[in-house]
Amino acid sequence: KANNKDGIGRLIYYDKSEYYGQWVGGKKHGEGMYIYPNKDVFSGNWLNGKKHGAGTYVFSATGMKYIGEWYENKFLKGKWTYPNGTYF
């Protein structure tokens, strides 16, 4: 739309990371999933291209998860969970 990404779509970046989700005005906005080059995954809400609102980040190498709230790409509050079920 107006030469910007708009709606639902998938983009594979040059570094092999990828995003699948909603776009508005060329930015990640709404619900979406981003897979990093190291295979970590963020699934949740985006606002103007930044992680914002409810979301889950899974660390591929360790299996640890952060489930909670984000504010402009930063952890705000939530729960860290280890693969053995321990959490804080």
N, C-alpha and C positions, 0 to 999 in steps of 0.2 A: 504494500500500500504506500503510495507516494515514494516509491523506490526504497522502502524500508521493510524489514521482516515484520509480519503482522499475522497473528493467528497461531495455529499449532504447526510445529515443524521440527525437523531434525537438522542439526548442523554438525558436521565433522570438521574439526580444526586441523591445521597443518601438523600439530604435535600429537595427533591421534586421540585427543580428548574429544568428547562429544556432548552435545546438549540436545535433549528432546523435551519439548514442552511448549508453553505459550510465549508468544512474543508480542510486544506492543512498541511501536515506534522504533523498531530495530534493536530493542533491548529485551533481555529475559525478563518476563513480567507475568506473574500468575504462578500456576503450578508447573514444575518441571524437574527433570533429572539431569545432573551433570556428572559425567564419568571422566575423571582425571587421567592423565597419561600413566600414572602409577596404579590405576584401577581402583582408587578410592572413589566412593560414590556419595554424592549429595542428592537427596530427594526431598523436595519441599517447595516452599513458597519463595518467590523472587519479587523484588520491587525495583524498578529502574535499573536492572542489570546486577543487583546485589541480593545475596541471601537475606531474607527478611520475613519474619513470622515463623510459623511452625516448620520444622524440618529435621531430617535425620542424616547424619554423616557417618558412613561406615569406612573404617580404615582397613584396606585390603590386606596389608602385611600382618596385622595383629588380630583382626576380627573384632576390635573394639568398636563401640557405637556411641555416638552422642545424639541423644534424642531430646529436643527441646526447642527453645525460642532463639531466634537470631535477630540481630539488629544491625543493618548495614554491613553484612559479611562477618560480624563478630558474634561469638557465643554470648548469649545474654543470661539464660538460666535453663537448666535441664538436668538430664541424668546421663552419666557415663556408665556404660555397661561393658563388662569384660566377657570374653567367650565362656568363662566358667560360671557366669550368672552373677558374679559379684558386681555391685554397683555403688555409686555414690553421687 
